[in-house]
Amino acid sequence: MIQIRPEQKAALDEAAQQEFERRAVAIIRRCWNDQHAEWGGDAGTLEVVRAGVEQAAAYGLRYESEVLHFLNLICYLGMGFDKRVEWAAAILAGSDPPAVKVQRLSARARFPVASMVSSSFARLATATGNFAKSIA
């Protein structure tokens, strides 16, 4: 039986996080070019992605697809939408499962979050394994 030591798991988790961040920045550059430029290119967008991941986790959004939806809404509604926009804050503070929160946010924003979460962006299977990974 193969045994993975804690330091090996930490290294795999870090690699998966960096890959997620790389893909998120690339998609924001492609789909949200104005925001990408406003945030200072790749370096600034990476900081937005990292902040968005933390914000999403605070609301129980941990799977890649949920976090990507959240990032899409940041691009559409602006940084801090989760606190600034009353209806969004109410949805995120609710007790619904994370996937339902994302659907409700999208419907209320009247924005098709699928525009950013394309087949190339939403796939949960990566080189680290075929599983729905949590990025938290």
DSSP file (Angstrom, degrees, kcal/mol; ACC not computed):
  #  RESIDUE AA STRUCTURE BP1 BP2  ACC     N-H-->O    O-->H-N    N-H-->O    O-->H-N    TCO  KAPPA ALPHA  PHI   PSI    X-CA   Y-CA   Z-CA
    1    1 A M              0   0    0      0, 0.0     2,-0.3     0, 0.0     0, 0.0   0.000 360.0 360.0 360.0 135.9    0.0    0.0    0.0
    2    2 A I        -     0   0    0      2,-0.0     2,-0.5     1,-0.0     0, 0.0  -0.625 360.0-160.9 -80.9 135.3    1.3    3.5   -0.9
    3    3 A Q        -     0   0    0     -2,-0.3     2,-0.6     0, 0.0    -1,-0.0  -0.974   5.0-152.3-121.0 129.9    1.5    5.9    2.0
    4    4 A I        -     0   0    0     -2,-0.5    -2,-0.0     4,-0.0     0, 0.0  -0.883  15.8-138.3-103.5 123.0    1.7    9.6    1.5
    5    5 A R    >>  -     0   0    0     -2,-0.6     4,-2.4     1,-0.1     3,-0.6  -0.390  25.2-109.2 -74.6 156.0    3.5   11.5    4.1
    6    6 A P  H 3> S+     0   0    0      0, 0.0     4,-2.5     0, 0.0     5,-0.2   0.870 119.7  52.4 -55.5 -39.1    2.0   14.8    5.4
    7    7 A E  H 3> S+     0   0    0      2,-0.2     4,-1.8     1,-0.2     5,-0.1   0.835 108.9  50.6 -68.5 -30.0    4.8   16.8    3.7
    8    8 A Q  H <> S+     0   0    0     -3,-0.6     4,-2.4     2,-0.2    -1,-0.2   0.914 110.4  49.0 -69.9 -42.6    4.1   15.1    0.4
    9    9 A K  H  X S+     0   0    0     -4,-2.4     4,-2.9     1,-0.2    -2,-0.2   0.914 110.0  51.9 -61.5 -42.7    0.4   15.9    0.7
   10   10 A A  H  X S+     0   0    0     -4,-2.5     4,-2.4     1,-0.2    -1,-0.2   0.902 109.6  49.4 -60.6 -41.3    1.3   19.5    1.4
   11   11 A A  H  X S+     0   0    0     -4,-1.8     4,-2.2     2,-0.2    -1,-0.2   0.900 112.3  47.5 -65.7 -40.7    3.5   19.7   -1.7
   12   12 A L  H  X S+     0   0    0     -4,-2.4     4,-2.4     2,-0.2    -2,-0.2   0.910 111.9  50.2 -65.5 -42.6    0.7   18.2   -3.8
   13   13 A D  H  X S+     0   0    0     -4,-2.9     4,-2.4     2,-0.2    -2,-0.2   0.915 110.9  49.2 -61.5 -43.0   -1.9   20.6   -2.4
   14   14 A E  H  X S+     0   0    0     -4,-2.4     4,-2.5     2,-0.2    -1,-0.2   0.903 111.0  49.7 -63.4 -42.3    0.4   23.5   -3.1
   15   15 A A  H  X S+     0   0    0     -4,-2.2     4,-2.1     2,-0.2    -1,-0.2   0.907 111.6  48.6 -63.8 -41.4    1.0   22.4   -6.7
   16   16 A A  H  X S+     0   0    0     -4,-2.4     4,-2.4     2,-0.2    -2,-0.2   0.902 111.2  50.5 -65.3 -40.9   -2.7   22.0   -7.2
   17   17 A Q  H  X S+     0   0    0     -4,-2.4     4,-2.6     2,-0.2    -2,-0.2   0.924 110.7  48.7 -63.0 -44.8   -3.4   25.4   -5.8
   18   18 A Q  H  X S+     0   0    0     -4,-2.5     4,-2.4     2,-0.2    -1,-0.2   0.886 111.2  50.1 -63.9 -38.4   -0.8   27.0   -8.0
   19   19 A E  H  X S+     0   0    0     -4,-2.1     4,-2.5     2,-0.2    -1,-0.2   0.919 110.6  49.9 -65.3 -43.2   -2.2   25.3  -11.1
   20   20 A F  H  X S+     0   0    0     -4,-2.4     4,-2.7     1,-0.2    -2,-0.2   0.940 111.8  48.2 -58.7 -47.9   -5.7   26.5  -10.2
   21   21 A E  H  X S+     0   0    0     -4,-2.6     4,-2.5     1,-0.2     5,-0.2   0.902 110.4  51.7 -60.6 -42.5   -4.4   30.1   -9.7
   22   22 A R  H  X S+     0   0    0     -4,-2.4     4,-2.1     1,-0.2    -1,-0.2   0.931 112.9  44.7 -60.5 -46.5   -2.6   29.9  -13.1
   23   23 A R  H  X S+     0   0    0     -4,-2.5     4,-2.4     2,-0.2     5,-0.2   0.899 112.1  52.4 -66.1 -40.7   -5.7   28.7  -14.9
   24   24 A A  H  X S+     0   0    0     -4,-2.7     4,-2.6     1,-0.2     5,-0.2   0.928 110.5  47.4 -62.1 -45.3   -7.9   31.3  -13.2
   25   25 A V  H  X S+     0   0    0     -4,-2.5     4,-2.6     1,-0.2    -1,-0.2   0.922 111.8  51.1 -61.6 -43.8   -5.6   34.2  -14.1
   26   26 A A  H  X S+     0   0    0     -4,-2.1     4,-1.8    -5,-0.2    -2,-0.2   0.895 112.4  45.4 -62.2 -41.0   -5.5   32.9  -17.7
   27   27 A I  H  X S+     0   0    0     -4,-2.4     4,-3.6     2,-0.2     5,-0.4   0.902 111.9  50.6 -72.3 -39.9   -9.2   32.7  -18.0
   28   28 A I  H  X S+     0   0    0     -4,-2.6     4,-2.5     1,-0.2     8,-0.4   0.915 109.3  53.0 -62.2 -40.4   -9.8   36.1  -16.4
   29   29 A R  H  < S+     0   0    0     -4,-2.6    -1,-0.2    -5,-0.2    -2,-0.2   0.910 117.5  37.9 -58.0 -41.6   -7.2   37.5  -18.9
   30   30 A R  H  < S+     0   0    0     -4,-1.8     3,-0.4    -5,-0.2    -2,-0.2   0.908 128.3  29.9 -78.0 -43.4   -9.2   36.0  -21.8
   31   31 A C  H  < S+     0   0    0     -4,-3.6    -3,-0.2     1,-0.2    -2,-0.2   0.745 130.4  32.1 -92.9 -25.2  -12.8   36.5  -20.6
   32   32 A W     X  +     0   0    0     -4,-2.5     4,-2.5    -5,-0.4     3,-0.2  -0.466  67.4 157.6-130.0  58.8  -12.5   39.7  -18.5
   33   33 A N  H  > S+     0   0    0     -3,-0.4     4,-2.3     1,-0.2     5,-0.2   0.836  72.5  54.4 -58.7 -38.0   -9.7   41.6  -20.3
   34   34 A D  H  > S+     0   0    0      2,-0.2     4,-2.6     1,-0.2    -1,-0.2   0.932 111.8  43.7 -63.5 -45.4  -10.8   45.0  -18.9
   35   35 A Q  H  > S+     0   0    0     -3,-0.2     4,-2.6     2,-0.2    -2,-0.2   0.911 111.1  55.4 -65.5 -41.0  -10.7   43.8  -15.3
   36   36 A H  H  <>S+     0   0    0     -4,-2.5     5,-2.4    -8,-0.4    -2,-0.2   0.922 112.5  42.4 -56.2 -46.2   -7.4   42.0  -16.0
   37   37 A A  H ><5S+     0   0    0     -4,-2.3     3,-1.6     3,-0.2    -1,-0.2   0.914 112.8  52.8 -67.5 -43.3   -5.8   45.2  -17.2
   38   38 A E  H 3<5S+     0   0    0     -4,-2.6    -2,-0.2     1,-0.3    -1,-0.2   0.852 106.9  53.5 -60.8 -35.2   -7.4   47.3  -14.4
   39   39 A W  T 3<5S-     0   0    0     -4,-2.6    -1,-0.3    -5,-0.2    -2,-0.2   0.405 128.0 -96.2 -83.0   2.8   -6.0   44.9  -11.8
   40   40 A G  T <>5 -     0   0    0     -3,-1.6     4,-0.7     4,-0.2     3,-0.5   0.793  62.0 -81.4  91.6  29.9   -2.5   45.4  -13.2
   41   41 A G  H  ><S-     0   0    0     -5,-2.4     4,-2.5     1,-0.2     5,-0.2  -0.381  90.6 -21.0  78.0-155.5   -2.2   42.4  -15.5
   42   42 A D  H  > S+     0   0    0      1,-0.2     4,-2.4     2,-0.2    -1,-0.2   0.879 135.6  52.3 -61.5 -41.9   -1.3   38.9  -14.4
   43   43 A A  H  > S+     0   0    0     -3,-0.5     4,-1.4     2,-0.2    -1,-0.2   0.932 114.5  41.1 -64.3 -46.0    0.4   39.9  -11.1
   44   44 A G  H  X S+     0   0    0     -4,-0.7     4,-1.9     1,-0.2    -1,-0.2   0.889 114.3  52.5 -68.3 -39.1   -2.6   42.0   -9.9
   45   45 A T  H  X S+     0   0    0     -4,-2.5     4,-2.8     1,-0.2    -2,-0.2   0.878 104.3  57.1 -64.8 -37.3   -5.1   39.4  -11.1
   46   46 A L  H  X S+     0   0    0     -4,-2.4     4,-2.6     1,-0.2    -1,-0.2   0.902 106.1  50.0 -59.5 -40.7   -3.3   36.7   -9.2
   47   47 A E  H  X S+     0   0    0     -4,-1.4     4,-2.4     2,-0.2    -1,-0.2   0.896 110.5  49.7 -64.9 -39.4   -3.8   38.7   -6.0
   48   48 A V  H  X S+     0   0    0     -4,-1.9     4,-2.9     2,-0.2    -2,-0.2   0.919 110.8  50.3 -63.8 -43.2   -7.5   39.1   -6.8
   49   49 A V  H  X S+     0   0    0     -4,-2.8     4,-2.5     2,-0.2    -2,-0.2   0.937 111.2  48.1 -60.2 -47.3   -7.7   35.4   -7.4
   50   50 A R  H  X S+     0   0    0     -4,-2.6     4,-1.8     1,-0.2    -1,-0.2   0.915 113.9  46.3 -61.8 -42.9   -6.0   34.6   -4.1
   51   51 A A  H  X S+     0   0    0     -4,-2.4     4,-2.6     1,-0.2    -1,-0.2   0.907 112.0  52.1 -65.0 -40.7   -8.3   37.1   -2.2
   52   52 A G  H  X S+     0   0    0     -4,-2.9     4,-2.9     1,-0.2    -2,-0.2   0.874 106.2  53.5 -63.3 -38.3  -11.3   35.6   -4.0
   53   53 A V  H  X S+     0   0    0     -4,-2.5     4,-2.3     2,-0.2    -1,-0.2   0.926 111.3  46.1 -61.7 -44.8  -10.4   32.1   -3.0
   54   54 A E  H  X S+     0   0    0     -4,-1.8     4,-1.7     2,-0.2    -2,-0.2   0.923 113.9  48.0 -64.1 -44.2  -10.2   33.1    0.6
   55   55 A Q  H  X S+     0   0    0     -4,-2.6     4,-0.7     1,-0.2    -2,-0.2   0.932 111.8  49.7 -62.3 -45.5  -13.5   35.0    0.4
   56   56 A A  H ><>S+     0   0    0     -4,-2.9     5,-2.4     1,-0.2     3,-1.3   0.909 108.1  53.6 -60.3 -43.0  -15.2   32.1   -1.3
   57   57 A A  H ><5S+     0   0    0     -4,-2.3     3,-1.8     1,-0.3    -1,-0.2   0.855  99.8  62.1 -61.2 -35.1  -14.0   29.7    1.4
   58   58 A A  H 3<5S+     0   0    0     -4,-1.7    -1,-0.3     1,-0.3    -2,-0.2   0.753 106.2  46.8 -63.0 -22.7  -15.4   31.9    4.1
   59   59 A Y  T <<5S-     0   0    0     -3,-1.3    -1,-0.3    -4,-0.7    -2,-0.2   0.243 125.9-100.2-101.5  10.8  -18.9   31.2    2.6
   60   60 A G  T < 5S+     0   0    0     -3,-1.8     2,-0.9     1,-0.2    -3,-0.2   0.536  79.0 138.1  84.8   6.0  -18.3   27.5    2.3
   61   61 A L      < +     0   0    0     -5,-2.4    -1,-0.2     1,-0.2    -2,-0.2  -0.761  14.2 141.3 -87.8 106.3  -17.4   27.6   -1.4
   62   62 A R        +     0   0    0     -2,-0.9    73,-2.4    -3,-0.1    74,-0.3   0.653  35.1  89.7-122.6 -25.5  -14.5   25.2   -1.6
   63   63 A Y  B  > S-A  134   0A   0     71,-0.2     4,-2.6     1,-0.1     3,-0.4  -0.482  82.7-115.3 -77.6 150.2  -14.8   23.2   -4.8
   64   64 A E  H  > S+     0   0    0     69,-1.0     4,-3.0     1,-0.2     5,-0.2   0.900 114.6  52.3 -50.5 -48.1  -13.2   24.6   -7.9
   65   65 A S  H  > S+     0   0    0      1,-0.2     4,-1.8     2,-0.2    -1,-0.2   0.889 111.5  46.8 -60.9 -39.1  -16.4   25.1   -9.8
   66   66 A E  H  > S+     0   0    0     -3,-0.4     4,-2.2     2,-0.2    -1,-0.2   0.919 113.9  47.3 -67.2 -43.6  -17.9   27.0   -6.9
   67   67 A V  H  X S+     0   0    0     -4,-2.6     4,-2.7     1,-0.2    -2,-0.2   0.886 110.0  53.3 -66.2 -38.1  -14.8   29.2   -6.5
   68   68 A L  H  X S+     0   0    0     -4,-3.0     4,-2.3    -5,-0.3    -1,-0.2   0.893 108.0  50.3 -64.7 -39.1  -14.7   29.9  -10.2
   69   69 A H  H  X S+     0   0    0     -4,-1.8     4,-2.1    -5,-0.2    -2,-0.2   0.931 110.5  50.3 -60.9 -44.6  -18.3   31.0  -10.1
   70   70 A F  H  X S+     0   0    0     -4,-2.2     4,-2.0     1,-0.2    -2,-0.2   0.916 110.3  49.2 -60.5 -44.6  -17.4   33.3   -7.2
   71   71 A L  H  X S+     0   0    0     -4,-2.7     4,-2.2     1,-0.2    -1,-0.2   0.883 108.4  54.3 -62.0 -38.7  -14.4   34.7   -9.2
   72   72 A N  H  X S+     0   0    0     -4,-2.3     4,-2.0     1,-0.2    -1,-0.2   0.906 107.9  49.3 -60.7 -41.8  -16.7   35.3  -12.2
   73   73 A L  H  X>S+     0   0    0     -4,-2.1     4,-3.6     2,-0.2     5,-0.5   0.845 106.8  55.4 -68.9 -33.1  -19.1   37.3  -10.0
   74   74 A I  H  X5S+     0   0    0     -4,-2.0     4,-2.1     1,-0.2    -1,-0.2   0.929 109.6  47.6 -60.8 -43.8  -16.1   39.3   -8.7
   75   75 A C  H  <5S+     0   0    0     -4,-2.2    -2,-0.2     1,-0.2    -1,-0.2   0.884 120.0  38.6 -63.3 -37.9  -15.3   40.2  -12.3
   76   76 A Y  H  <5S+     0   0    0     -4,-2.0    -2,-0.2    -5,-0.2    -1,-0.2   0.898 130.9  24.5 -81.0 -43.6  -18.9   41.1  -13.0
   77   77 A L  H  <5S-     0   0    0     -4,-3.6    -3,-0.2     1,-0.2    -2,-0.2   0.593 110.4-113.2-102.7 -14.2  -20.0   42.8   -9.8
   78   78 A G    ><< -     0   0    0     -4,-2.1     3,-1.6    -5,-0.5    -1,-0.2  -0.048  43.7 -48.3 100.3 157.1  -16.6   44.0   -8.5
   79   79 A M  T 3  S+     0   0    0      1,-0.3   -31,-0.0     2,-0.1    -5,-0.0  -0.326 125.5  24.9 -59.3 141.5  -14.4   43.3   -5.6
   80   80 A G  T >> S+     0   0    0      3,-0.1     4,-3.0     4,-0.0     3,-1.9   0.541  75.9 134.2  80.7   6.6  -16.3   43.3   -2.3
   81   81 A F  H <>  +     0   0    0     -3,-1.6     4,-2.2     1,-0.3     8,-0.3   0.842  64.8  66.9 -55.9 -31.9  -19.6   42.5   -3.9
   82   82 A D  H 34 S+     0   0    0      1,-0.2    -1,-0.3     2,-0.2    10,-0.1   0.701 117.5  22.3 -65.7 -19.8  -20.2   39.9   -1.2
   83   83 A K  H <4 S+     0   0    0     -3,-1.9    -2,-0.2     5,-0.1    -1,-0.2   0.677 124.7  51.3-112.2 -32.9  -20.4   42.7    1.4
   84   84 A R  H  < S+     0   0    0     -4,-3.0     2,-0.7     1,-0.1    -3,-0.2   0.842  98.4  67.1 -77.7 -36.4  -21.4   45.7   -0.7
   85   85 A V  S  X S-     0   0    0     -4,-2.2     4,-2.5    -5,-0.3     3,-0.4  -0.796  73.6-153.0 -95.0 112.6  -24.3   44.2   -2.6
   86   86 A E  H  > S+     0   0    0     -2,-0.7     4,-2.2     1,-0.3     5,-0.2   0.876  91.5  48.0 -55.4 -47.2  -27.1   43.5    0.0
   87   87 A W  H  > S+     0   0    0      1,-0.2     4,-2.1     2,-0.2    -1,-0.3   0.860 112.3  50.4 -66.5 -33.3  -28.8   40.6   -1.9
   88   88 A A  H  > S+     0   0    0     -3,-0.4     4,-2.7     2,-0.2    -1,-0.2   0.916 109.1  50.9 -68.8 -42.3  -25.5   38.9   -2.4
   89   89 A A  H  X S+     0   0    0     -4,-2.5     4,-1.8    -8,-0.3    -2,-0.2   0.899 110.6  50.1 -60.7 -40.2  -24.5   39.2    1.2
   90   90 A A  H  X S+     0   0    0     -4,-2.2     4,-0.8    -5,-0.2    -1,-0.2   0.915 111.5  47.3 -66.1 -43.0  -27.9   37.7    2.2
   91   91 A I  H >< S+     0   0    0     -4,-2.1     3,-0.8     1,-0.2     5,-0.3   0.937 113.8  47.4 -62.8 -46.3  -27.5   34.8   -0.2
   92   92 A L  H 3< S+     0   0    0     -4,-2.7    -1,-0.2     1,-0.2    -2,-0.2   0.805 110.9  51.5 -68.3 -29.1  -24.0   34.0    1.0
   93   93 A A  H 3< S+     0   0    0     -4,-1.8    -1,-0.2    -5,-0.2    -2,-0.2   0.615  94.0 101.3 -81.3 -12.1  -24.9   34.3    4.7
   94   94 A G  S << S-     0   0    0     -3,-0.8    -3,-0.1    -4,-0.8     7,-0.1  -0.015  82.2-116.2 -69.1 175.7  -27.8   31.8    4.2
   95   95 A S  S    S+     0   0    0      2,-0.0    -1,-0.1     6,-0.0    -3,-0.1   0.321  70.4 123.8 -97.4   6.7  -27.8   28.1    5.1
   96   96 A D  S    S-     0   0    0     -5,-0.3     5,-0.0     1,-0.1     0, 0.0  -0.266  74.1 -92.9 -63.2 154.2  -28.2   26.8    1.5
   97   97 A P    >>  -     0   0    0      0, 0.0     4,-2.2     0, 0.0     3,-0.7  -0.326  42.2-105.8 -61.5 153.9  -25.6   24.4    0.2
   98   98 A P  H 3> S+     0   0    0      0, 0.0     4,-2.3     0, 0.0     5,-0.2   0.870 119.3  53.9 -52.4 -43.3  -22.7   26.1   -1.6
   99   99 A A  H 3> S+     0   0    0      1,-0.2     4,-1.9     2,-0.2     5,-0.1   0.871 109.6  48.6 -62.8 -35.4  -23.9   25.0   -5.1
  100  100 A V  H <> S+     0   0    0     -3,-0.7     4,-2.8     2,-0.2    -1,-0.2   0.888 108.1  54.5 -70.4 -39.6  -27.3   26.5   -4.4
  101  101 A K  H  X S+     0   0    0     -4,-2.2     4,-2.7     1,-0.2    -2,-0.2   0.931 108.9  48.6 -57.3 -45.5  -25.7   29.7   -3.2
  102  102 A V  H  X S+     0   0    0     -4,-2.3     4,-2.4     1,-0.2    -1,-0.2   0.914 112.1  48.4 -62.5 -43.4  -23.8   30.0   -6.5
  103  103 A Q  H  X S+     0   0    0     -4,-1.9     4,-2.5     1,-0.2    -1,-0.2   0.916 112.5  48.3 -63.3 -42.8  -27.0   29.3   -8.5
  104  104 A R  H  X S+     0   0    0     -4,-2.8     4,-2.5     2,-0.2     5,-0.2   0.901 111.0  50.6 -65.7 -40.7  -28.9   31.9   -6.5
  105  105 A L  H  X S+     0   0    0     -4,-2.7     4,-2.5    -5,-0.2    -1,-0.2   0.932 112.0  47.8 -60.5 -45.6  -26.2   34.5   -6.9
  106  106 A S  H  X>S+     0   0    0     -4,-2.4     5,-2.0     1,-0.2     4,-0.8   0.925 113.2  47.0 -62.2 -45.8  -26.1   33.9  -10.7
  107  107 A A  H  <5S+     0   0    0     -4,-2.5     3,-0.4     1,-0.2    -1,-0.2   0.911 114.5  46.7 -64.1 -42.2  -29.8   34.1  -11.1
  108  108 A R  H  <5S+     0   0    0     -4,-2.5    -1,-0.2     1,-0.2    -2,-0.2   0.876 112.3  49.5 -68.9 -37.4  -30.1   37.3   -9.0
  109  109 A A  H  <5S-     0   0    0     -4,-2.5    -1,-0.2    -5,-0.2    -2,-0.2   0.637 103.6-135.2 -73.9 -12.3  -27.2   38.9  -10.8
  110  110 A R  T  <5 +     0   0    0     -4,-0.8    -3,-0.2    -3,-0.4    -2,-0.1   0.909  63.2 129.2  54.9  43.7  -28.9   38.0  -14.1
  111  111 A F      < -     0   0    0     -5,-2.0     2,-1.3    -6,-0.2    -1,-0.2  -0.995  65.1-127.9-132.3 129.0  -25.5   36.8  -15.3
  112  112 A P    >   -     0   0    0      0, 0.0     3,-2.4     0, 0.0     4,-0.2  -0.611  20.4-168.5 -78.1  95.2  -24.7   33.5  -16.9
  113  113 A V  G >> S+     0   0    0     -2,-1.3     4,-1.5     1,-0.3     3,-1.2   0.684  77.0  80.1 -59.6 -15.6  -21.7   32.4  -14.7
  114  114 A A  G 34 S+     0   0    0      1,-0.2    -1,-0.3     2,-0.2     8,-0.1   0.682  71.8  80.3 -65.4 -15.0  -21.1   29.7  -17.2
  115  115 A S  G <4 S+     0   0    0     -3,-2.4    -1,-0.2     1,-0.2     3,-0.2   0.872 106.5  27.4 -61.3 -35.0  -19.4   32.2  -19.4
  116  116 A M  T <4 S+     0   0    0     -3,-1.2     2,-1.8    -4,-0.2    -1,-0.2   0.778 112.5  67.8 -93.6 -31.0  -16.2   31.9  -17.3
  117  117 A V  S  < S+     0   0    0     -4,-1.5    -1,-0.2     4,-0.1    -2,-0.1  -0.490  74.8 161.2 -91.3  68.5  -16.7   28.4  -16.1
  118  118 A S    >>  -     0   0    0     -2,-1.8     4,-3.0    -3,-0.2     3,-0.9  -0.200  59.0 -90.2 -80.3 175.8  -16.2   26.9  -19.6
  119  119 A S  H 3> S+     0   0    0      1,-0.3     4,-0.8     2,-0.2    -1,-0.1   0.859 129.6  49.7 -58.6 -35.2  -15.4   23.3  -20.2
  120  120 A S  H 34 S+     0   0    0      1,-0.2    -1,-0.3     2,-0.1    -3,-0.1   0.752 118.7  38.8 -74.8 -21.6  -11.7   24.0  -20.0
  121  121 A F  H <4 S+     0   0    0     -3,-0.9    -2,-0.2     1,-0.1    -1,-0.2   0.754 114.1  50.0 -99.2 -29.0  -12.1   26.0  -16.8
  122  122 A A  H  < S+     0   0    0     -4,-3.0   -57,-0.2    -8,-0.1    -3,-0.2   0.565  74.9 120.4 -91.7  -8.6  -14.6   23.9  -14.9
  123  123 A R     <  -     0   0    0     -4,-0.8    -5,-0.0    -5,-0.3    -3,-0.0  -0.329  43.8-166.0 -61.1 134.8  -13.0   20.5  -15.3
  124  124 A L        +     0   0    0      2,-0.1     2,-0.5   -60,-0.0     7,-0.5   0.586  61.9  91.8 -98.5 -13.0  -12.3   19.1  -11.9
  125  125 A A  E     +B  130   0B   0      5,-0.2     2,-0.2     7,-0.1     5,-0.2  -0.734  55.5 164.6 -84.5 126.3  -10.0   16.3  -13.1
  126  126 A T  E >   -B  129   0B   0      3,-2.1     3,-1.8    -2,-0.5    -2,-0.1  -0.692  56.0 -84.4-129.2-177.7   -6.4   17.4  -13.1
  127  127 A A  T 3  S+     0   0    0      1,-0.3     3,-0.1    -2,-0.2    -2,-0.0   0.711 123.3  64.1 -63.6 -18.9   -3.0   15.9  -13.3
  128  128 A T  T 3  S-     0   0    0      1,-0.3    -1,-0.3     3,-0.1     2,-0.2   0.523 122.5 -57.7 -85.1  -4.0   -3.1   15.4   -9.5
  129  129 A G  E <   -B  126   0B   0     -3,-1.8    -3,-2.1     2,-0.1     2,-1.1  -0.694  50.9 -84.4 145.4 164.9   -6.0   13.0   -9.8
  130  130 A N  E    S+B  125   0B   0     -5,-0.2     2,-0.3    -2,-0.2    -5,-0.2  -0.721  81.7 105.0-101.3  82.7   -9.6   12.5  -11.0
  131  131 A F  S    S-     0   0    0     -2,-1.1     2,-1.4    -7,-0.5    -5,-0.1  -0.984  80.5-100.0-154.7 158.9  -11.6   13.8   -8.2
  132  132 A A        -     0   0    0     -2,-0.3     2,-0.2    -7,-0.1    -7,-0.1  -0.709  55.0-157.8 -83.7  96.0  -13.6   16.9   -7.2
  133  133 A K        -     0   0    0     -2,-1.4   -69,-1.0    -9,-0.5     2,-0.4  -0.465  14.3-134.9 -86.2 148.3  -10.9   18.5   -5.2
  134  134 A S  B     -A   63   0A   0     -2,-0.2   -71,-0.2   -71,-0.2    -1,-0.0  -0.806   7.3-158.4 -92.8 137.2  -11.3   21.1   -2.5
  135  135 A I              0   0    0    -73,-2.4   -72,-0.1    -2,-0.4    -1,-0.1   0.421 360.0 360.0 -98.4   2.8   -9.0   24.0   -2.8
  136  136 A A              0   0    0    -74,-0.3    -1,-0.2   -79,-0.0   -73,-0.1   0.472 360.0 360.0 -88.5 360.0   -9.2   25.0    0.8
